């Protein structure tokens, strides 16, 4: 410890919380955003959910920082917020589609550099893709993934198995 | 040859967070929270000061008021501060419905029941008033297709059309129960039954159930 640090007044609990949160943020920001990109396929949605998840984490940081795996809680908060947004969007979409012709939007617009295998992964149904991302990309077992996704472990295994089967049918190597 | 994890890692690495203002956003949020905390502390102090002053006044009133009227005041306070009861908090698996019978002949009547989730999927606060709509053979992984392509939603069992089985409205309930009839023309096989829930501003699917049609 140098002289300047010794002379500095002792740090408050708030400062410590901010420092530990900043470290947590720096460690997990990019991975959370990328995980959300894999799940949502939408940069705006991924960014919004990333921001909101960290804001919610910060609001509860006093408690969350003490749990064993705060990152798991972060992913859970993010995917829950994403699901809420999806629910709101479904209702809005219902009215929209009732009035307009369905446009066949290309979800990969702007991702021209993706190869065939990557496109195959992004074409999976949302629930299957989410199960695969949490188990394979984030590396959680089915029990932890179930907690993050808010479903039963059996449902996670079923969704991941369906996803793998669909990938194999699409030409993904065994 | 890349495995699935490598494909996902490679794919994820292509996604860079586009905006640089997120740390600023968080910083602003933290500053706002500190301001809110300061305001909360000042508000609490103010309330304490007012409460202490009020207690003094109440004490004076207590000494000068007959007993019967004091108990009436207490009853009135209790009734106005009573809160609406909350539904039980659901742990995982949360909003999982169940069927009274998971197999039977076509045309059978079965009952679906389960807890009603709120928009968090965990705590139902009531008094929501959702609509529950039930579909036969709708692909649970593509349930949005009933909204996006109402005339040709995605079927789970190929060659068997998706059928609408009914809608029921619920108000202020923690659980639901509704009767449906298995389509009379359904061929033997296993079909999903999907329940969609819609409330003001949101909608989602509950966990799908399977029903096995056996020969009559």
HADDOCK unambig.tbl for C-alpha pairs under 7 A between the chains (distance, minus, plus):
assign (segid A and resid 33 and name CA) (segid B and resid 17 and name CA) 6.70 0.50 0.50
assign (segid A and resid 34 and name CA) (segid B and resid 12 and name CA) 5.10 0.50 0.50
assign (segid A and resid 34 and name CA) (segid B and resid 15 and name CA) 5.86 0.50 0.50
assign (segid A and resid 35 and name CA) (segid B and resid 12 and name CA) 6.92 0.50 0.50
assign (segid A and resid 37 and name CA) (segid B and resid 15 and name CA) 6.96 0.50 0.50
assign (segid A and resid 38 and name CA) (segid B and resid 12 and name CA) 6.66 0.50 0.50
assign (segid A and resid 51 and name CA) (segid B and resid 22 and name CA) 6.96 0.50 0.50
assign (segid A and resid 55 and name CA) (segid B and resid 26 and name CA) 6.86 0.50 0.50
assign (segid A and resid 84 and name CA) (segid B and resid 119 and name CA) 6.16 0.50 0.50
assign (segid A and resid 84 and name CA) (segid B and resid 120 and name CA) 6.91 0.50 0.50
assign (segid A and resid 87 and name CA) (segid B and resid 202 and name CA) 4.54 0.50 0.50
assign (segid A and resid 87 and name CA) (segid B and resid 203 and name CA) 4.58 0.50 0.50
assign (segid A and resid 87 and name CA) (segid B and resid 204 and name CA) 5.39 0.50 0.50
assign (segid A and resid 88 and name CA) (segid B and resid 201 and name CA) 5.27 0.50 0.50
assign (segid A and resid 88 and name CA) (segid B and resid 202 and name CA) 4.03 0.50 0.50
assign (segid A and resid 88 and name CA) (segid B and resid 203 and name CA) 6.41 0.50 0.50
assign (segid A and resid 90 and name CA) (segid B and resid 202 and name CA) 6.90 0.50 0.50
assign (segid A and resid 90 and name CA) (segid B and resid 203 and name CA) 6.23 0.50 0.50
assign (segid A and resid 91 and name CA) (segid B and resid 201 and name CA) 6.43 0.50 0.50
assign (segid A and resid 91 and name CA) (segid B and resid 202 and name CA) 5.73 0.50 0.50
assign (segid A and resid 91 and name CA) (segid B and resid 203 and name CA) 6.01 0.50 0.50
assign (segid A and resid 94 and name CA) (segid B and resid 147 and name CA) 5.26 0.50 0.50
assign (segid A and resid 97 and name CA) (segid B and resid 147 and name CA) 6.90 0.50 0.50
assign (segid A and resid 97 and name CA) (segid B and resid 148 and name CA) 5.99 0.50 0.50
assign (segid A and resid 102 and name CA) (segid B and resid 148 and name CA) 6.91 0.50 0.50
assign (segid A and resid 118 and name CA) (segid B and resid 7 and name CA) 6.34 0.50 0.50
assign (segid A and resid 118 and name CA) (segid B and resid 11 and name CA) 6.23 0.50 0.50
assign (segid A and resid 125 and name CA) (segid B and resid 141 and name CA) 5.84 0.50 0.50
assign (segid A and resid 125 and name CA) (segid B and resid 142 and name CA) 6.64 0.50 0.50
assign (segid A and resid 127 and name CA) (segid B and resid 141 and name CA) 6.38 0.50 0.50
assign (segid A and resid 136 and name CA) (segid B and resid 5 and name CA) 5.54 0.50 0.50
assign (segid A and resid 137 and name CA) (segid B and resid 5 and name CA) 5.93 0.50 0.50
assign (segid A and resid 137 and name CA) (segid B and resid 8 and name CA) 6.07 0.50 0.50
assign (segid A and resid 137 and name CA) (segid B and resid 9 and name CA) 6.55 0.50 0.50
assign (segid A and resid 147 and name CA) (segid B and resid 92 and name CA) 6.92 0.50 0.50
assign (segid A and resid 150 and name CA) (segid B and resid 92 and name CA) 6.26 0.50 0.50
assign (segid A and resid 150 and name CA) (segid B and resid 93 and name CA) 6.43 0.50 0.50
assign (segid A and resid 151 and name CA) (segid B and resid 92 and name CA) 6.30 0.50 0.50
assign (segid A and resid 151 and name CA) (segid B and resid 93 and name CA) 4.96 0.50 0.50
assign (segid A and resid 152 and name CA) (segid B and resid 92 and name CA) 6.61 0.50 0.50
assign (segid A and resid 152 and name CA) (segid B and resid 93 and name CA) 5.06 0.50 0.50
